[in-house]
Structure formats: C-alpha cells, structure tokens
Amino acid sequence: MDLVFTILTITAQMLLSVLVACFFLHAILSWFVDEENTFYRFVTLVIEPVVYPVRLLLYKMNWLQGTPIDFSYLIAFLLVSIVRIFFL
C-alpha cells in the first residue's frame, strides 16, 4: 500500500510540474507566436481545463470584469502551484 501511495504521489508531482511548465510556455509563446501555431494550441489545450473553471468563477462573481488582462491564468497558476507545494 505504501508503494502505491508513493507512485501516486510521484505521478501527481510530475503532472503538476508539467502543468506549471505549460503555464510558463503559454505565457512566453503568447508574445512571440501566432495563435494558429500547433505547439501553442497544444499548450492551450493542456491548460484550458484548469483555467476555464477559474474564468467562469470570475465571470459569475463579476470580479475583474473591467480589466484588460485575463487574470484567470494567473489565479489558476497560483492554485496549481499551491496544490503542487502540498505534494512536495
């Protein structure tokens, strides 16, 4: 049972690390490549299931509606980082 828990913990750490890396890649690539780039679309598809619920919550709560920056990416990144800390 201890081995299964260790394997699940390591797998969760790796998946969360990949997700954090995808957040960084998305932020960097959004400045330099077109949205039709295949790699950029792949990175967007990876992080969008995490960002969409945050964006929906911000929209329903009417928070940060007038800002030109999409804060849902930042909040989702912070949430993933906090969850990742618990697995260390």
RAFENZI-V830781 format. One record per residue. N is the residue number from 1. RES is the residue in three letters. SS is DSSP state (h for helix, s for strand, l for the rest). PSI is psi in radians with two decimals (999 if undefined). D_CENTER is the distance of its C-alpha to the mean C-alpha in Angstrom with 1 decimal. Layout:
# RAFENZI-V830781
N	RES	SS	PSI	D_CENTER
N	RES	SS	PSI	D_CENTER
This chain:
# RAFENZI-V830781
1	MET	l	-0.62	30.3
2	ASP	h	-0.64	29.2
3	LEU	h	-0.71	28.2
4	VAL	h	-0.76	26.1
5	PHE	h	-0.72	24.2
6	THR	h	-0.76	23.8
7	ILE	h	-0.74	22.5
8	LEU	h	-0.67	20.0
9	THR	h	-0.77	18.8
10	ILE	h	-0.70	18.6
11	THR	h	-0.75	16.7
12	ALA	h	-0.72	14.1
13	GLN	h	-0.76	13.9
14	MET	h	-0.76	13.7
15	LEU	h	-0.71	10.9
16	LEU	h	-0.61	8.7
17	SER	h	-0.71	10.0
18	VAL	h	-0.69	9.3
19	LEU	h	-0.73	5.6
20	VAL	h	-0.73	6.1
21	ALA	h	-0.66	8.6
22	CYS	h	-0.61	7.0
23	PHE	h	-0.79	5.2
24	PHE	h	-0.76	8.9
25	LEU	h	-0.73	10.5
26	HIS	h	-0.72	9.3
27	ALA	h	-0.75	10.6
28	ILE	h	-0.79	13.7
29	LEU	h	-0.50	14.4
30	SER	h	-0.36	14.3
31	TRP	h	-0.48	17.3
32	PHE	h	-0.39	19.3
33	VAL	l	2.84	19.1
34	ASP	l	2.69	19.9
35	GLU	l	-0.26	17.6
36	GLU	l	-0.04	19.8
37	ASN	l	2.35	19.0
38	THR	h	-0.77	18.3
39	PHE	h	-0.71	15.8
40	TYR	h	-0.73	13.8
41	ARG	h	-0.65	14.0
42	PHE	h	-0.80	12.9
43	VAL	h	-0.68	9.7
44	THR	h	-0.71	9.2
45	LEU	h	-0.52	10.2
46	VAL	h	-0.73	7.8
47	ILE	h	-0.29	4.5
48	GLU	h	-0.64	7.1
49	PRO	h	-0.35	8.0
50	VAL	h	-0.64	5.3
51	VAL	h	-0.62	6.0
52	TYR	h	-0.81	9.6
53	PRO	h	-0.60	10.9
54	VAL	h	-0.76	10.1
55	ARG	h	-0.72	11.8
56	LEU	h	-0.72	14.5
57	LEU	h	-0.78	15.2
58	LEU	h	-0.64	15.6
59	TYR	h	-0.76	17.8
60	LYS	h	-0.58	19.9
61	MET	l	-0.10	20.4
62	ASN	l	0.61	21.3
63	TRP	l	2.44	19.4
64	LEU	l	0.63	18.8
65	GLN	l	-0.58	20.3
66	GLY	l	0.05	22.6
67	THR	l	2.54	20.3
68	PRO	l	-0.10	19.7
69	ILE	l	2.42	16.2
70	ASP	l	1.71	13.2
71	PHE	l	-0.14	12.0
72	SER	h	-0.57	9.4
73	TYR	h	-0.76	6.8
74	LEU	h	-0.77	8.4
75	ILE	h	-0.73	8.8
76	ALA	h	-0.70	5.5
77	PHE	h	-0.75	5.0
78	LEU	h	-0.70	8.5
79	LEU	h	-0.76	8.3
80	VAL	h	-0.69	6.4
81	SER	h	-0.68	8.9
82	ILE	h	-0.76	11.6
83	VAL	h	-0.67	11.4
84	ARG	h	-0.61	11.4
85	ILE	h	-0.64	14.5
86	PHE	h	-0.39	16.3
87	PHE	l	-0.04	16.3
88	LEU	l	999	18.0
